[in-house]
Amino acid sequence: MRTTSRGLIAVLALTPLLAGCFAPSDSGAGAGSGGRLRVALAVPPVQALSPYSNDATVLSKLSVAEGLTALDRNGTAKPALAKSWKQDGETSWTFELRKATFQDGTALTAQSVVDALDHAGSAKPKPRVLSDVALTAKAEDADTVTLTTKSPDPVLPLRLASPALAILSAKAYAKDGAVSPVGTGTGPFEITRLSGKAKATLTRFDDHWGGKAKAPGIDVSWIADGTARANALRGGEADIAEWIPTAQAKLLTEGTRHEVPSVRTDSLILNTGSGLFTDASLRASARTAVDGSALVNSVFGGYADPAEGLFGPAVPWAADRRVKVTGSAAAAPKARVKSKTEGRTLRLATYTNRAELPEAATVLQQQLEKAGFTVKQDVREYTQMEADLLAGKYDALVFSRVTLLDTGDAVDYLASDFTSEGVYNIPGLKDAAVDKAIRAAAAERDTERRQEKIMKAEAEILRTDAVLPLVHEQAVQGIAADVEGVTLDPRERSLVDVDTRVK
């Protein structure tokens, strides 16, 4: 078995699918001409790249939009549109803005920051990063913003680095609540054309406060099929192809295959709000039936570790602070499972954007059927099923989640995915002890004690059997040999920046 690196290795600097896949540049030149980067992404946009959807990470991966802060390689907040900040009290922070210009030519001001954060706070559904915080923004002068939270938020600077809290110009926000990042960000690359869910064209924004990007632009194609992404890279028609399936990874040459320790955990999510798994004993039966270690070599080709919990080896503090899970329900024996589920089918869902997940679902189906369940799979592209997942229309979901995606702080992930009011609570979990444990972690300011409380919250969540961790992944990114400066990020928030270019 391949062993993932023990530690959060956040950034490594390094850097051509089917000619018809890529959008032409604005000049009309062919894909990749003039040093333009051709990037194949896996998950097509759900909401026209709105920062309030899962599309938000595209805006940070391609350096289109920026927040007040960013995360450094150690997961610490660093200046972005805010050049500095200070905490004025338990619930108040002051941010000083740098001189920056939006891609539509308007200037960044304190009021534009206030307006952007107000739009995020009133969005429906609310962005995951705001699941557990009420945020108020006030312009003190043209370059100073005061942010106030209803209760203490020790990690506010980390929270503000979320792609969902990118600051866009006034032009981005429509009266109906729609948000468009096309030509409204502050990043070094500007979206000049978005063609549905298939392609996008980006050009260099020469007035970026951090200097001009080395690449003149980016041609993006969304290709949900992982084998097609890998073939595009091998065929010289993509410069960067993200999320190479593990079955394809060994077919890439060593110089184009880049393995990244990842904070991504793949789990079986059980719907506790409706259907079969409202019964805790059936959830426990699923837990005893499911064996994630069987997936490591058979499905992931060794590019994974058996799950230790919600947080794996790329989160270096988790293992030493892990808390023993106690108080879980007892599993029903096979005969009892058959009796309780007679005439009922376990609806098992997963999505095709990550090639390993349908394979994993097939293995899990066999394991669950052996335990007495009758299982039927529903496998589609993620954007076709997200609404149904959030509406609780499945019994179980094979799910891949970047646990430190939204803020770099684990509490935000726990709050959005597992609290009673969490906006990404796919398991429909409503458990008072879980809510209490997550609130306790959120209120803790000391780093070590916060981590300890995070792991206590993990144990409370796992006690419910609402989520059954399977494996901790190692990501494989495909990068052509003549490209350098690509960011290999375990949080999967960064990819192309000002230094990325064709040699």
C-alpha positions in Angstrom: 0.0 0.0 0.0 1.2 3.5 -0.8 1.6 5.6 2.3 0.6 9.3 2.1 3.0 11.9 3.5 2.5 12.6 7.2 1.9 16.3 7.3 0.2 19.1 5.5 2.4 19.8 2.5 0.5 22.7 1.1 2.3 24.1 -1.8 4.8 22.8 -4.3 5.8 24.8 -7.4 6.1 22.9 -10.7 3.3 22.9 -14.4 -1.1 20.2 -22.6 -7.1 16.5 -24.1 -9.0 16.8 -27.3 -8.5 19.9 -29.4 -12.2 20.6 -29.6 -12.5 20.6 -25.8 -10.8 23.9 -25.2 -12.2 27.4 -25.6 -10.3 29.6 -28.0 -8.6 32.7 -26.8 -10.3 36.1 -27.3 -7.8 36.8 -30.1 -9.2 33.9 -32.0 -5.9 31.9 -31.7 -6.0 28.2 -31.1 -5.9 26.6 -27.7 -2.6 27.0 -25.9 -1.3 29.5 -28.4 0.9 32.4 -27.2 1.6 30.7 -23.9 -2.0 30.5 -22.9 -2.7 27.8 -20.3 -5.2 25.0 -21.1 -6.8 23.6 -18.0 -9.1 20.6 -17.7 -11.3 20.8 -14.5 -13.5 18.0 -13.2 -16.7 19.4 -11.8 -18.8 21.6 -14.2 -20.2 24.8 -12.7 -23.5 24.4 -10.9 -24.5 28.1 -10.7 -22.5 29.9 -13.4 -19.5 30.2 -11.0 -21.4 31.9 -8.3 -19.2 32.2 -5.2 -22.1 31.0 -3.0 -22.1 27.5 -4.6 -19.5 24.8 -4.9 -18.3 26.7 -7.9 -16.5 29.1 -5.6 -13.3 27.0 -5.6 -12.9 27.5 -9.3 -12.6 31.3 -8.7 -9.6 30.6 -6.3 -8.1 27.8 -8.3 -7.9 30.1 -11.4 -7.0 33.2 -9.5 -10.1 35.1 -10.6 -11.3 36.5 -7.3 -9.8 37.3 -3.9 -10.9 37.7 -0.3 -9.7 40.0 2.4 -7.2 37.3 3.4 -5.7 34.1 1.9 -4.1 31.0 3.5 -0.3 30.4 3.5 1.2 27.0 3.2 0.8 26.4 6.9 -2.9 27.2 6.8 -2.3 30.6 8.5 -4.2 33.7 7.3 -2.0 36.1 5.3 -2.9 39.5 3.7 -4.8 39.6 0.4 -7.2 42.5 -0.3 -6.6 43.5 3.3 -3.0 44.5 3.9 -3.4 44.2 7.7 -5.9 43.6 10.5 -6.2 43.7 14.3 -8.7 42.4 16.8 -10.4 45.1 18.8 -12.3 42.9 21.2 -13.8 39.5 21.4 -16.2 40.1 18.6 -14.7 43.0 16.6 -11.9 43.2 14.1 -10.5 46.1 12.0 -9.2 45.5 8.4 -7.1 48.0 6.5 -7.4 47.6 2.7 -4.7 47.8 0.1 -5.1 49.8 -3.1 -6.6 47.5 -5.6 -8.8 47.7 -8.7 -11.7 45.5 -9.8 -11.5 44.0 -13.3 -14.3 46.3 -14.5 -12.1 49.3 -13.7 -13.7 50.4 -10.4 -11.7 50.8 -7.2 -11.8 48.6 -4.2 -13.3 50.5 -1.3 -14.4 49.8 2.2 -18.0 50.1 1.0 -17.5 47.6 -1.7 -16.2 45.1 0.9 -19.3 45.8 3.1 -21.6 45.3 0.2 -20.0 42.1 -0.9 -20.1 40.6 2.6 -23.7 41.7 3.1 -24.6 39.9 -0.1 -22.9 36.8 1.1 -24.7 36.9 4.4 -28.1 37.3 2.9 -27.6 34.7 0.1 -30.0 31.7 0.1 -28.8 29.2 0.7 -26.2 30.8 2.9 -22.6 29.9 2.0 -21.2 27.0 4.1 -18.5 29.2 5.5 -21.2 31.3 7.3 -23.0 28.4 8.7 -22.0 29.1 12.3 -21.4 32.8 12.3 -23.4 36.0 12.0 -21.2 38.7 10.5 -21.7 42.5 10.3 -19.5 44.8 8.2 -19.1 48.6 8.5 -17.0 51.0 6.5 -15.1 53.3 8.8 -13.5 55.3 6.0 -12.6 54.6 2.4 -9.9 52.0 3.3 -11.0 50.7 6.7 -13.6 48.0 7.5 -14.8 46.9 10.9 -16.2 43.4 11.1 -18.3 42.3 14.1 -19.6 38.8 14.9 -22.5 38.0 17.2 -20.3 35.7 19.3 -16.5 35.4 19.5 -15.0 34.0 16.3 -11.3 33.3 16.9 -10.7 32.2 13.3 -12.4 35.1 11.5 -9.2 35.9 9.4 -9.2 32.3 8.3 -12.9 32.4 7.5 -12.4 35.5 5.3 -10.0 33.5 3.1 -12.9 31.3 1.9 -13.6 31.5 -1.9 -17.2 32.0 -0.9 -16.3 35.4 0.6 -14.5 36.7 -2.4 -15.0 40.5 -2.9 -16.5 41.3 -6.2 -17.5 44.7 -7.7 -21.0 46.2 -7.5 -21.6 45.0 -11.0 -21.5 41.4 -9.9 -24.7 41.5 -7.8 -28.1 41.4 -9.5 -31.3 42.4 -7.8 -32.6 38.8 -8.0 -29.7 37.6 -5.8 -27.7 36.1 -8.7 -23.9 36.8 -8.5 -21.6 36.8 -11.5 -17.8 36.8 -11.3 -17.4 37.5 -15.0 -15.2 40.6 -15.2 -15.9 41.6 -11.6 -13.1 40.1 -9.5 -9.7 41.5 -8.5 -7.5 38.5 -9.3 -4.7 38.3 -11.9 -7.0 36.5 -14.4 -10.4 37.8 -15.6 -13.2 35.7 -16.9 -14.1 37.2 -20.3 -16.4 34.4 -21.5 -18.3 31.6 -19.8 -19.9 29.1 -22.1 -22.5 27.3 -20.0 -21.0 24.3 -18.1 -18.4 23.4 -20.7 -15.9 26.2 -21.2 -14.5 29.5 -20.0 -12.0 32.0 -21.3 -9.8 34.0 -19.0 -7.4 36.8 -19.9 -4.7 38.4 -17.9 -5.8 41.3 -15.8 -2.8 43.7 -16.1 -3.9 46.0 -13.3 -3.7 43.4 -10.6 -2.3 44.8 -7.3 0.2 42.0 -7.0 1.7 42.4 -10.6 1.0 40.8 -14.0 0.6 37.1 -14.3 3.3 35.3 -16.4 0.6 33.6 -18.6 -1.5 35.8 -21.0 -4.6 33.8 -20.2 -6.3 30.5 -19.5 -8.6 28.3 -21.6 -10.8 26.2 -19.3 -12.8 23.1 -20.2 -14.9 21.1 -17.7 -14.5 17.4 -18.4 -16.4 15.2 -16.0 -14.9 12.0 -17.2 -11.5 11.4 -15.5 -10.1 9.1 -18.2 -10.9 11.8 -20.8 -9.0 14.4 -18.7 -6.0 12.0 -18.4 -6.1 11.3 -22.2 -6.2 15.0 -22.9 -3.0 15.5 -20.9 -1.3 12.6 -22.6 -2.4 13.7 -26.0 -0.9 17.2 -25.5 -4.2 19.0 -25.6 -4.2 20.1 -21.9 -1.5 21.7 -19.9 -3.1 20.9 -16.5 -5.6 18.2 -15.8 -6.9 18.0 -12.2 -8.0 14.9 -10.3 -6.4 12.2 -12.4 -8.1 8.9 -11.6 -5.9 6.5 -9.8 -6.3 3.9 -12.5 -4.9 6.4 -15.0 -2.2 7.8 -12.8 0.4 5.1 -13.5 -0.1 5.6 -17.2 1.2 9.1 -17.0 5.0 9.7 -17.3 6.7 10.4 -14.0 7.4 14.0 -15.0 3.7 14.7 -15.5 2.2 12.8 -12.6 2.2 14.8 -9.3 1.0 13.2 -6.1 -0.4 15.5 -3.4 -1.1 14.7 0.2 -4.8 15.6 0.5 -7.1 16.6 3.3 -9.9 14.8 1.3 -11.7 12.0 3.1 -14.1 9.7 1.3 -17.0 8.5 3.4 -20.4 6.7 3.3 -23.0 9.3 4.4 -26.2 7.9 5.8 -29.4 9.8 5.8 -30.6 10.1 9.4 -33.5 12.3 8.6 -35.7 10.0 6.5 -35.7 6.5 5.0 -34.0 3.4 6.3 -31.3 5.0 8.3 -33.5 6.9 10.7 -33.1 3.6 12.6 -29.9 3.8 14.5 -29.5 0.0 14.7 -29.5 -0.2 10.9 -26.9 2.6 10.7 -24.8 0.5 13.1 -25.3 -2.5 10.9 -24.0 -0.5 7.9 -21.0 0.5 9.9 -20.1 -3.0 10.8 -20.6 -4.2 7.2 -18.6 -1.5 5.5 -14.8 -2.0 5.2 -13.0 1.0 3.7 -9.6 -0.8 3.8 -10.9 -3.1 1.0 -10.9 0.0 -1.3 -7.3 1.1 -0.8 -5.7 -1.1 -3.4 -8.6 -2.4 -5.3 -10.2 0.9 -6.2 -7.6 3.6 -5.3 -4.5 1.7 -6.6 -2.7 2.4 -3.3 -3.3 6.2 -3.6 -5.2 6.2 -0.3 -5.0 5.2 3.4 -7.7 3.4 5.4 -9.8 6.1 7.2 -8.9 6.8 10.8 -11.8 9.2 11.2 -13.0 12.3 9.5 -9.4 13.7 9.4 -6.5 11.8 7.9 -2.7 11.9 7.9 -2.6 15.2 5.9 -4.0 16.9 9.0 -1.0 16.2 11.2 -2.4 17.1 14.6 -5.5 14.9 14.3 -4.0 11.4 15.1 -2.5 12.4 18.5 -5.7 14.0 19.7 -8.2 11.4 18.4 -10.9 10.5 20.9 -12.3 7.0 21.3 -15.9 6.7 20.0 -18.3 5.5 22.6 -22.1 5.3 22.9 -22.9 4.1 19.4 -26.0 2.0 18.8 -25.7 -1.8 18.6 -25.8 -3.3 15.1 -28.8 -5.4 14.2 -27.9 -9.0 13.2 -28.4 -9.9 9.5 -31.8 -11.6 10.1 -33.0 -8.5 11.9 -31.7 -6.3 9.0 -33.7 -8.4 6.5 -36.8 -8.2 8.6 -36.6 -4.4 9.2 -35.9 -3.7 5.6 -38.3 -6.2 4.0 -39.8 -4.7 0.8 -37.6 -1.6 1.1 -34.5 -0.8 -1.0 -31.5 1.1 0.2 -30.9 3.9 -2.3 -27.2 4.3 -2.7 -26.0 7.4 -4.6 -22.7 8.6 -5.8 -21.3 10.7 -8.7 -19.1 10.3 -11.7 -16.8 13.4 -11.3 -14.4 11.3 -9.3 -13.8 8.1 -11.2 -13.1 6.0 -8.1 -16.5 6.7 -6.4 -18.7 4.5 -8.7 -16.2 1.7 -8.3 -16.3 2.2 -4.5 -20.1 2.2 -4.5 -20.1 -1.2 -6.2 -17.8 -2.7 -3.5 -19.9 -1.1 -0.8 -23.1 -2.4 -2.3 -21.7 -6.0 -2.1 -20.7 -5.4 1.5 -24.1 -4.0 2.5 -26.0 -6.8 0.7 -24.0 -9.3 2.6 -25.2 -7.7 5.8 -28.9 -8.1 4.7 -29.7 -4.9 2.8 -31.2 -4.7 -0.6 -29.3 -2.0 -2.5 -29.9 0.0 -5.7 -27.4 2.4 -7.0 -28.0 5.9 -8.5 -24.8 7.2 -10.2 -24.9 10.5 -12.0 -22.8 13.7 -12.5 -22.7 15.7 -9.3 -24.5 18.8 -10.5 -27.5 16.7 -11.5 -27.9 15.3 -8.0 -26.8 18.0 -5.5 -30.3 19.3 -4.9 -31.6 15.8 -4.3 -28.8 15.1 -1.9 -29.5 18.2 0.2 -33.2 17.3 0.1 -32.6 13.9 1.6 -33.8 11.9 -1.3 -31.2 9.1 -0.9 -30.5 6.7 2.0 -26.7 6.7 1.5 -24.1 8.6 -0.4 -20.5 7.7 -1.3 -19.0 11.1 -0.8 -15.6 12.7 -1.2 -15.1 15.8 0.9 -12.1 18.2 1.3 -12.4 18.7 5.1 -10.4 21.9 5.3 -11.7 23.5 2.1 -13.8 26.4 3.3 -11.6 28.1 5.9 -8.7 25.9 6.6 -10.2 25.4 10.0 -11.9 22.1 10.7 -14.7 23.6 12.8 -16.3 25.2 9.7 -16.5 21.9 8.0 -18.1 20.2 11.0 -20.6 23.1 11.5 -21.7 23.1 7.8 -21.9 19.3 7.4 -23.1 18.0 10.8 -24.9 20.6 12.9 -28.7 20.8 13.0 -28.7 24.0 11.1 -25.7 23.2 8.8 -26.2 24.3 5.2 -24.4 21.3 3.8 -25.9 18.7 6.2 -26.4 15.9 3.7 -27.0 13.3 6.5 -29.8 15.4 7.9 -28.2 15.0 11.3 -29.9 16.7 14.3 -28.1 15.7 17.5 -27.9 17.9 20.5 -24.6 16.5 21.7 -23.0 17.0 18.3 -24.2 20.6 18.2 -22.9 21.3 21.7 -19.5 19.8 20.9 -19.1 21.8 17.7 -20.1 25.0 19.4 -17.5 24.3 22.1 -14.8 23.9 19.5 -15.9 27.0 17.7 -15.6 29.2 20.8 -12.1 28.0 21.7 -9.4 30.5 21.0 -6.3 28.5 22.1 -5.1 26.4 19.1 -4.2 23.2 20.9 -7.4 23.2 23.0 -9.4 24.0 19.8 -7.9 21.0 18.1 -8.7 18.8 21.1 -12.3 20.0 21.1 -12.5 19.4 17.3 -11.5 15.8 17.9 -14.1 15.4 20.7 -16.7 16.7 18.2 -15.5 14.2 15.7 -16.1 11.4 18.2 -19.6 12.7 18.8 -20.4 12.7 15.1 -19.0 9.2 14.5 -21.1 8.0 17.5 -24.2 8.7 15.5 -23.1 6.6 12.5 -24.3 9.4 10.2 -21.0 9.3 8.4 -18.8 6.2 8.0 -15.2 7.3 6.9 -13.8 5.0 4.3 -10.4 6.2 3.0 -8.1 9.3 3.1 -7.2 10.1 -0.5 -4.0 11.2 -2.1 -4.7 13.5 -5.0 -3.0 13.1 -8.4 -2.7 16.1 -10.6 -1.5 16.0 -14.2 0.8 18.7 -15.4 2.6 18.9 -18.7 6.4 18.9 -18.6 6.7 22.3 -20.2 4.6 24.1 -17.6 5.9 25.5 -14.3 4.5 27.3 -11.3 1.4 25.2 -10.7 0.3 25.2 -7.1 -0.3 21.7 -5.7 -2.6 22.3 -2.7 -3.8 19.7 -0.3 -6.9 21.8 0.3 -7.6 22.0 -3.5 -8.2 25.7 -3.4 -5.3 26.8 -5.5 -4.0 25.7 -8.8 -3.0 28.5 -11.2 -1.5 31.8 -10.0 0.7 34.7 -11.2 3.7 32.4 -11.6 2.1 29.6 -13.6 3.3 29.6 -17.2 4.4 27.6 -20.2 8.2 27.6 -20.3 
